[in-house]
Amino acid sequence: MEHNYNELGFKTKQGRFKRYKEAGLLESLDYVFINEVKSFWKDHLSFDVEPSLPVAFYNLTNKRDPWVVPHDVMRKKIIPYLNDMNMVSAYSDKNLYNNLIEKDKTPSPIIKNINGRFFNSSDSPLIKEEAANLLLKEDAEYIIKPSQTDDGEGIEKLTIKNGILYLNEKDYTINDIDRIYNKNYIIQELISQHPVLAEPHPNSVNTLRIVTLRWDGIIHHLLTFARFGTNNNVKDNAGGGGVCIGVNDDGSFYEFALDKNAKVYYKHPSTDFSFSDLKQIPNYDKCISFAKSLHKRILHHDFISWDITIDKEGEPVFIESNFFGATWLYQLTTQKPLFGNLTIDILKRINAINTIGPTEIPQRTIKRQSSEIDELKNSIESYKNQTRKLKKKNKKLTNKNAGIMNELNSVKLQNEYLRSSISWRLTSPLRVLKKIIKRNH
């Protein structure tokens, strides 16, 4: 059946729509359900939603659930209410993690680079030569990553062998690392992970993404899914090519995984490991308790996604935190709406304080964006003035060119008239004689 997606409120030019469409999750449309989704978000948050995610969720899970949170609602309404956007960068710097988390609960930093300066694991300053000596003193494997980015950007494995540093099997110096990563990066010890998480793809540090919410002073566990790398990549996140699989409340895994394109996998795409063979996560309750205890340390953000792995002894280890996240993937992977039974309460609270409009964005951000808008307006006006000047100049040149062409045509006509005249024909012998004389001299 051919559908008119635009008339149903789908934004067909958006990447999100194309993702679900290409994955086959928008082929079957329940018009009653689509209207139910639109009405729900209009009634509870006065928001006109784009329905592709709830529809994709329905087609994947066979669950009609209007509580599935669309991307725009999450980014524009809920996240600004739950998290202090002015404080995101402060808590996102990986070079600060060991100051927030107990040292035995997070990978130990070997070297930190903060704004171009080097520090050791105790935050004592180092000159570059000292940092190089510390790094190269013994054979080992480390992880290097930018300290102020998300989504696995720039994460690579470093290998030290016989005093030589290797990155992607090529030898480098500390100066090369500085050139590649510039500044603000961290080199950490490599974790020996538990076989349950390692088995589908041993080359990557595979993690549990555990999502928690502070609500009315209580830290709630919302959902969990596992992330596995692919193609021998050290990164496990979906954006880096990894796959994600939901985790049940008892620590067992769902039947299939999804990638960043919402494609379904019952077996690992690189290793052919069957996800049905995954064993139960060891100490899963301890992992949830660990994430909740971490959340208590962060006071500015009520919604946090935690990346936690499990070491070979079965103990949870903190990797990093995230304050946004691809929540469409959270919900499809775990087959549940993001906030579950808290959904209505959250929406009522947001609606009650009337966050619609400028108050949903921090004032500092508004001022910065207003300044950027003014700069863009000035640039546009400058371009318009330049365009007007160029148009005038082009018009003058066009007119001048037209005049030259008219003169040239006039000369051509006069020349043609002269060549066709009787006098031109009668004087032809004289012109021939002139050429002969000129040649002989």
C-alpha positions in Angstrom: 0.0 0.0 0.0 1.3 3.5 -0.9 1.3 5.9 2.0 1.3 9.7 1.9 3.7 10.2 4.8 3.8 13.9 4.6 0.1 14.2 5.1 0.4 12.0 8.2 2.9 14.4 9.8 6.1 12.4 8.9 9.1 14.6 8.1 10.3 12.6 5.1 13.5 14.6 4.6 14.9 13.9 8.0 17.6 11.3 8.6 15.5 9.7 11.3 12.6 9.0 9.0 14.9 7.6 6.3 16.6 5.3 8.9 13.3 3.7 10.0 11.9 3.6 6.4 15.0 1.8 5.0 14.9 -0.6 8.0 11.3 -1.5 7.0 9.8 -0.2 10.2 7.4 2.3 8.5 5.8 0.0 5.9 2.8 -0.8 8.0 0.9 2.2 9.2 -1.9 2.2 11.7 -3.7 5.5 11.2 -5.6 5.3 14.4 -2.4 4.7 16.4 -0.7 7.6 14.6 -3.5 10.0 15.6 -3.4 8.5 19.1 0.4 9.4 19.3 -0.2 12.9 18.0 -3.1 13.6 20.4 -1.1 12.2 23.4 1.8 14.6 23.0 -0.4 17.5 22.0 -2.6 17.0 25.1 0.2 16.5 27.6 2.9 18.8 26.3 1.3 21.0 23.6 3.8 19.6 21.1 3.3 18.6 17.5 5.3 15.4 17.2 6.8 13.7 14.2 5.5 10.1 14.7 8.1 8.0 13.0 9.7 6.7 16.2 6.5 5.5 17.9 5.4 3.9 14.6 8.8 2.2 14.1 8.6 1.0 17.8 5.1 -0.5 17.1 6.3 -2.3 13.9 9.4 -3.7 15.7 7.8 -4.8 18.9 4.0 -5.0 18.1 3.4 -2.7 21.1 1.0 0.3 20.6 2.7 2.7 23.0 2.3 6.5 22.6 4.6 6.9 25.6 7.6 6.3 23.4 9.4 9.6 23.5 10.2 11.1 20.1 13.6 12.7 19.5 12.4 16.3 19.2 10.4 16.1 22.5 13.4 14.7 24.3 15.9 17.3 23.0 13.7 20.4 23.1 11.5 19.7 26.2 12.6 17.0 28.5 16.4 17.2 28.6 16.4 21.0 29.2 14.0 20.4 32.1 16.0 17.5 33.7 19.6 18.5 33.1 21.4 21.8 33.6 22.8 22.4 30.1 25.3 25.0 31.3 27.0 22.2 33.3 27.2 19.5 30.7 30.7 20.2 29.6 32.0 20.3 33.2 30.8 16.7 33.9 31.7 15.4 30.5 35.5 15.9 30.7 37.0 12.5 31.0 40.1 14.0 32.6 38.0 14.7 35.7 36.5 11.3 36.1 39.0 9.9 38.5 38.3 12.9 40.8 34.6 12.0 40.8 34.8 8.2 40.9 36.8 5.9 43.3 40.1 5.0 41.7 39.4 1.3 41.8 36.0 1.8 40.1 37.3 3.5 36.9 40.2 2.8 34.5 43.4 4.4 36.0 44.8 7.3 33.9 48.4 6.9 32.9 48.7 10.4 31.3 46.3 13.3 31.0 46.6 16.1 28.6 44.6 19.2 29.7 44.7 22.3 27.5 48.1 21.1 26.2 49.7 20.4 29.5 50.6 16.9 30.8 49.6 15.4 34.2 50.1 12.0 35.8 47.4 9.9 37.5 47.8 12.0 40.7 47.3 15.2 38.7 50.9 16.2 39.2 52.2 18.2 36.2 54.7 16.7 33.8 56.9 18.0 31.0 56.5 16.3 27.7 59.7 14.2 28.1 58.5 13.0 31.5 55.1 12.0 30.0 56.9 10.1 27.2 59.1 8.2 29.7 56.2 7.4 31.9 54.3 6.0 28.9 57.1 4.0 27.4 58.7 2.6 30.6 57.2 -0.9 30.2 55.4 -3.0 27.6 51.6 -2.6 27.9 48.4 -1.8 26.1 46.4 1.4 26.8 43.4 3.2 25.5 43.7 6.8 24.2 40.7 9.0 23.7 39.8 12.7 23.5 38.7 13.9 26.9 35.9 16.3 25.8 34.0 14.3 23.1 31.3 11.7 23.1 30.2 8.8 20.9 33.5 7.0 20.8 35.2 9.7 18.7 38.9 9.3 18.5 39.1 6.2 20.7 42.1 4.0 19.8 44.3 1.3 21.3 47.9 2.2 22.1 50.5 -0.6 22.3 54.0 -0.1 24.0 56.6 -2.7 22.9 60.3 -2.5 23.5 60.1 1.2 24.2 58.2 2.0 21.0 54.6 3.3 20.8 52.3 1.8 18.3 48.9 3.2 17.2 47.0 1.2 14.6 50.1 -0.9 14.2 52.2 2.1 13.1 55.0 3.4 15.4 54.6 6.9 16.7 56.3 9.3 19.2 54.7 11.4 21.8 55.0 14.4 19.4 53.0 12.4 16.8 50.3 11.8 19.4 50.2 15.5 20.3 49.9 16.3 16.6 47.0 13.8 16.1 45.1 14.6 19.3 46.3 18.2 19.7 45.2 18.7 23.3 42.7 17.5 25.9 43.1 13.7 25.7 43.6 10.9 28.2 45.6 7.7 28.1 44.2 5.0 30.3 44.9 1.4 31.3 43.2 -1.3 29.3 40.5 -3.2 31.2 40.4 -7.0 31.2 36.7 -7.5 30.8 34.5 -10.4 31.9 34.1 -13.3 29.4 30.3 -12.7 29.2 30.8 -9.3 27.7 33.9 -10.1 25.8 32.7 -13.3 24.1 30.7 -11.8 21.2 33.6 -9.4 20.2 36.8 -9.6 22.3 38.6 -6.8 20.5 36.4 -4.0 22.0 35.7 -3.0 25.6 32.0 -3.9 25.6 29.8 -2.0 28.0 26.4 -1.8 29.6 24.6 1.4 29.0 22.6 1.9 32.2 20.2 4.8 32.2 19.1 6.4 35.5 16.7 9.2 36.5 16.6 11.3 39.7 12.9 12.0 40.3 11.5 13.5 43.5 14.9 12.8 45.2 14.9 9.1 44.3 17.3 7.6 41.7 15.4 5.3 39.4 16.9 2.7 37.0 15.1 3.2 33.7 16.6 0.6 31.3 19.8 -1.1 30.3 21.3 -2.4 27.0 24.7 -3.8 26.1 27.0 -2.5 23.4 29.3 -4.7 21.3 32.0 -3.5 18.9 32.4 -4.9 15.4 35.1 -5.5 12.7 37.9 -5.7 15.3 37.2 -2.1 16.3 38.1 -1.1 19.9 34.9 1.0 20.1 31.6 -0.6 21.1 29.1 2.2 20.4 26.6 2.1 17.6 27.9 5.3 16.1 31.2 3.5 15.6 29.6 0.5 13.9 28.7 -1.4 17.1 25.4 -3.2 17.8 23.2 -2.9 20.9 21.1 -5.5 22.6 18.5 -5.0 25.4 19.0 -6.4 28.9 16.1 -7.8 31.0 15.6 -7.0 34.7 17.3 -10.3 35.7 20.5 -9.6 33.7 19.6 -11.9 30.7 19.8 -10.6 27.2 17.1 -10.0 24.5 17.0 -12.2 21.4 18.3 -9.6 18.9 20.5 -6.6 18.6 20.2 -3.3 16.5 22.7 -1.1 14.8 22.7 2.6 14.2 20.4 2.0 11.1 17.8 0.1 13.1 18.8 -3.1 11.4 18.1 -6.3 13.4 20.8 -8.9 14.1 20.3 -12.3 15.7 24.0 -13.0 15.3 27.0 -10.7 15.7 27.7 -9.2 12.3 31.5 -9.7 12.5 32.0 -12.8 14.6 28.7 -14.7 13.8 28.2 -15.2 17.6 24.6 -16.1 18.3 23.1 -13.6 20.8 20.9 -16.4 22.1 24.1 -17.9 23.5 24.8 -14.9 25.7 24.9 -15.9 29.4 23.4 -13.8 32.2 25.3 -10.7 33.2 27.3 -11.4 36.4 26.4 -9.3 39.4 23.8 -7.4 37.4 22.0 -6.0 40.5 25.4 -4.7 41.7 25.9 -2.9 38.3 22.5 -1.2 38.8 23.3 -0.2 42.4 26.7 1.1 41.2 25.1 3.3 38.5 22.6 4.7 41.1 25.4 5.5 43.5 27.3 7.3 40.8 24.3 9.4 40.0 24.1 10.6 43.6 27.5 12.3 43.1 26.2 14.4 40.1 23.7 17.0 41.3 23.2 19.1 38.2 21.7 16.4 36.0 18.7 14.2 36.7 18.9 12.1 33.5 22.2 10.3 32.9 23.4 7.4 30.7 26.2 5.4 32.3 28.7 3.3 30.3 29.8 0.5 32.7 31.8 -2.6 31.9 32.5 -5.6 34.1 36.0 -6.7 34.9 37.2 -10.3 34.9 36.4 -10.6 38.6 32.8 -9.6 37.9 33.0 -6.1 39.3 31.4 -3.1 37.6 33.8 -0.5 36.2 32.8 3.0 35.2 33.8 4.1 31.7 32.0 7.3 31.1 28.7 9.2 31.4 26.4 10.8 28.9 23.8 13.5 29.3 22.0 13.3 26.0 22.2 9.9 24.2 20.4 8.4 21.2 17.2 7.8 23.1 15.5 6.4 19.9 17.9 3.5 20.1 17.4 3.1 23.8 13.7 2.5 23.3 13.9 0.3 20.3 16.7 -1.8 21.8 15.0 -2.4 25.1 11.5 -2.4 23.6 10.1 -0.1 26.2 9.3 3.6 26.5 12.1 5.6 28.1 10.4 6.8 31.3 7.8 3.9 31.7 5.3 4.6 34.5 6.9 8.0 35.3 6.1 9.4 31.8 2.8 11.1 32.7 4.2 12.5 35.9 7.2 14.0 34.1 5.1 15.6 31.4 2.7 17.1 33.9 5.6 18.6 35.8 7.1 20.1 32.6 3.7 21.4 31.5 3.0 22.9 34.9 6.0 25.1 34.9 5.3 26.3 31.4 8.7 25.5 29.9 7.3 26.1 26.4 9.2 28.8 24.7 12.5 30.5 25.7 12.5 29.1 29.2 13.2 25.6 28.0 16.7 26.8 27.0 19.2 28.3 29.5 19.4 32.1 29.4 23.2 31.9 28.8 22.6 29.8 25.7 19.8 32.2 24.5 22.2 35.2 24.8 24.9 33.3 22.9 22.5 32.2 20.2 21.1 35.7 19.9 24.6 37.1 19.5 25.3 34.5 16.8 22.0 35.3 15.1 22.9 39.0 15.1 26.3 38.2 13.6 24.6 36.1 10.9 22.2 38.9 10.1 25.1 41.3 9.8 26.9 38.9 7.5 23.7 38.4 5.4 23.3 42.1 5.1 26.9 42.5 4.1 26.5 39.8 1.4 23.4 41.5 0.2 25.2 44.8 -0.2 28.1 43.1 -2.0 25.5 41.3 -4.2 23.8 44.6 -5.1 27.2 46.2 -5.9 28.2 43.2 -8.1 24.8 43.4 -9.9 25.3 47.1 -10.7 28.9 46.4 -11.8 27.7 43.5 -13.9 24.9 45.7 -15.5 27.5 48.3 -16.4 29.8 45.7 -17.9 26.8 44.2 -19.8 25.9 47.6 -21.2 29.5 48.3 -22.1 29.8 44.9 -23.8 26.6 45.5 -25.7 28.0 48.8 -27.0 31.2 47.2 -28.1 29.2 44.5 -29.9 27.1 47.1 -31.7 30.3 48.9 -32.8 31.8 45.6 -34.0 28.7 44.7 -35.9 28.7 48.1 -37.5 32.3 47.7 -38.6 31.5 44.2 -40.0 28.6 45.6 -42.0 30.7 48.4 -43.4 33.4 45.9 -44.3 30.9 43.7 -46.0 29.5 46.6 -47.9 32.9 47.7 -49.0 33.9 44.3 -50.3 30.7 44.0 -52.3 31.1 47.4 -54.0 32.1 48.0 -57.7 35.1 50.1 -56.6 36.5 47.1 -54.5 36.2 44.8 -57.5 37.8 47.4 -60.0 40.8 48.0 -57.7 41.4 44.3 -57.1 44.3 44.0 -59.7 46.1 46.9 -58.0 45.9 45.1 -54.6 47.4 42.0 -56.2 50.2 43.9 -57.8 50.9 45.6 -54.5 51.3 42.2 -52.8 53.7 41.0 -55.6 55.9 44.1 -55.3 56.0 43.8 -51.5 57.0 40.2 -51.8 59.9 40.9 -54.2 61.3 43.6 -52.0 
